[in-house]
Amino acid sequence: MPILKDLPSDDAGWPADLIDPDEVPRPIAAFGIIGMTTGIELAPHRHHRAQLLMALRGILTCEAENGLWMVPSNCAIWIPGGTLHAIKASGMIEGYNAFIDPAVTAAMPAYCCTVTVTPLLAALMMRAAALPQLYPEDGAEARLVTVLLDEIAAAPEERLHLPMPTDERLRRLAALMMADPGERGSMEQWARRAGLSERTLARLLTRETGMSFGPWRQRLTIMLALQRMAEGAPVQQVALDLGYESASSFVTMFRKVLGAPPAQYMARQHGGEKLKSP
């Protein structure tokens, strides 16, 4: 499959000769996307094959199964076959896709999740994207694909998932909070902005996401923070942008949720040697 460098902005912009990965008679069909884009937005869709979507540069987001997954650099999202999902990306993007036959996914998650990309997994994804669509099934290419499948199955999960409500009032509230992440208003204040009572907001959010307002907003904050840090913003600036009075209070929250302070967490994400793109 190809490495695409003229990036489309929507579903209609993909090259006409790009083969539907569901139609490729191989365990894996892979391709890459590299380039600057003002925005890629793929409407909700599904395919028979499972998908591993990896970002080496840029930020990708995927909404699926009533959840929002963020894919910062050096992470990937696993999407089981048949899952309805929508993808957004912007800025300088370098990403790689592997579409995987369900017949070889028994050792892989049956649900959407974000996973850490090791240097080996990244290198294998990049090599797979450069393979011919009909690579030989009994040579080195097939052995490479076998190792790639093993690495995908072994990839550790990351907690970069935000349950998303389906209620339109809550969806509007989520959009407001994402647009104004520095507003640290109370639950009562946010409820008023959404045209809800505090009690109704609490009941609906718990019913639709399984989370109360405080932990849900904290998870949203973490995802927005990771996005800004992946773009190069320093921790102090990120803390201020997200409405924290000090960097130390932000760091304490971040460590509590992800198990490491921001600098250590980002160093771990980018700790591997930078790989040269094909």
Protein Blocks (a to p, Z undefined) as FASTA:
>chain_A
ZZdfbdcfbfklpcfklccfklpccfbdcdddedddfbdcddddddfbdcddddfedcdd
ddeehiacdddehiacdddehiacddddedjdddddddddfklmmmpcfbdcdddddfkl
mmmmmmmmmpcfklcfkbmklmmmmmmmmmmmmpccddfbccddfblklmmmmmmmmmmm
mlccdfklmmmmnopafklmmmmmmmmnopafklmmmmmmmmmmmmmmmnopafklmmmm
nopabfklmmmmmmmmnopafklmmmmmmmpccdddZZ
